[in-house]
Amino acid sequence: MKKTLLLTLSFLFAIFTAGAEEAYRVKVSSPNGAPGIALALLAEKNPQDYTYVAAETIAAEFANKKADFIIAPINAGARLYKMGKSTYKLAAVVTWGNLYFASQRKNFRLKDIKKNEIVLFGENTINASIALSVLEKNRIKPKALQYLGSAANTQGLLLADASAIVLTAEPALTAACMKNQNITAYALNELYRKATGFDGFAQAGLFVRAESIEQHPEEVKAFLAQAQESCEKSSSDLASVAKAAVSLQILPNTKIAEAAIPNCAIRYLSAKEAKAQVETTARIDIKQYGGSVPADDFYYGEK
């Protein structure tokens, strides 16, 4: 009788401990700049599951395959996938262009670009290619071009040179405007809409590891639903997202955060729904995507 009781208790304990096993925790890697705002609310709640890295090192995250999800430039993820150096599929587009033409010039207008030099950042990058393409399609040809390394560099020039016309990005632009109220800026997305009919270009994506799709399909679906909600709150609950972005040191303070986030074009659209927009962006500079638009199997949810 005693032996039977012990066996019964052991069996019940085994069932209890099996049920008490910790649920699979999704791991996420993200650049420490503007794209990271998209999932800031989730990261603030579960900081142990999120890794923030410098934007220029995000490609290494695809290689080490430690994260279930990665936020990264879509062209980078597509190129690595095409080359066989990544198993990550595009799950969703989460940012749609945070680029702006700006200047301190009095009564600055986009047509002023025709008579002047403009300074862009990131030579031979998709951002520079899109900027030049939409100018051309809107019949605005710069007199001359110059390149600097980053949006922080063009922000510095924007503040230092009252005659400079630069391409910069949020949230650097908001920080600059708070230092100098003479700055006038125009969203590149307005020109992009006129050129393509789309409301912003496919900039940063949320990528999901193929192994995670196969081994943890329900957790992947659940996380994507949470990611969508997080993106939507960038407009519906700006104060909370701004607080989270500051807490995670993505943005320096709530004043800048609340002013800049609405201009970062954060919007969740599943990869399947965004396919045509991704291809439109890719065709602007196809070499940035590895020489062709992504194949169907690059998109999570496509058969």
C-alpha positions, 0 to 999 in steps of 0.5 A: 500500500505504501509503495503504491502511494509513493508511486502515485505521488511520484506520478502526480509530481511528474505531471505537475512539474511537466506542466510547470515547465517555463514557456518558450521565451522569444528572443529579439535583436534590434538596432538601438536607433529609431526602428527599435521604437516599434517594439519598445513597449514589449522590450520595456516589459521583458528587457531580458529577452531583447538585445540592442546593437549598433545599427552597423552590426545588425547583419551579424545577428543574422549569422549567429542565429540566436534571436527568434526575431530581428529588426533590420533594414529590409534590403539587408535581410533580403540580400543575406537571404538570397546569398544563403547567409540567413534563414530569416524570413520577412514577417512584417514591415514595421517602419516606412521611412523616417527621412527628411530634407532640411535646411535653416534657409529662410523660406526654404522650399524643395525647389531650392534644391535645384540651384544648390548642393545637397548633403546626403548620408550613406553613399551607396545605400538604399536610403540615398538611392531612394532620396535621389530617385524620388527627387528625380521623379518629382523633377527636382535635380540637385546642382551638386551632391555631397555625402557624409557618413550618418544622419548624425553627421548631416544633423551636425552640418544642419545646425552648423551651416545656415545655408546647408541643405541636408538629408537627415532622419528622425529622431535626429531631426527633432533634436536639431529643431529643438536647438534651432527653430529656423529649421524647415523640413520636408518628409521624403515620404511626401515625394515618395507618395507622389512618385509611387502612390505608396504611403512610405517606402519599405524601410525596416522589417521584423524578421523571423528565424525559419527554425523558430517558425518550424519549432515554435509556430504558436509562439511566433504567431503570438509574438507577431500579434503582440508586435502589431499591437506595439506598433499601433500604440506608437500612435494610439498611446504615444506617451507610453511608447515615448516613456519606453523608448527613453527607458531603453535609452533609444531616445534621450528624453520624453520631450524629443520622444513624443515629438519624434515618434510620430515622424518615424512612420512606424506601422505594422504590415504583414510581409504578405500584405506588404510584398508589392511595396517591398518590391517597389522599394527594391526596384529603386536600387535592385543591387541593394537587394542582391540583384533581384526582388525577393523570392516568394519564400522570403515572405513569412506566410507566403506559400 
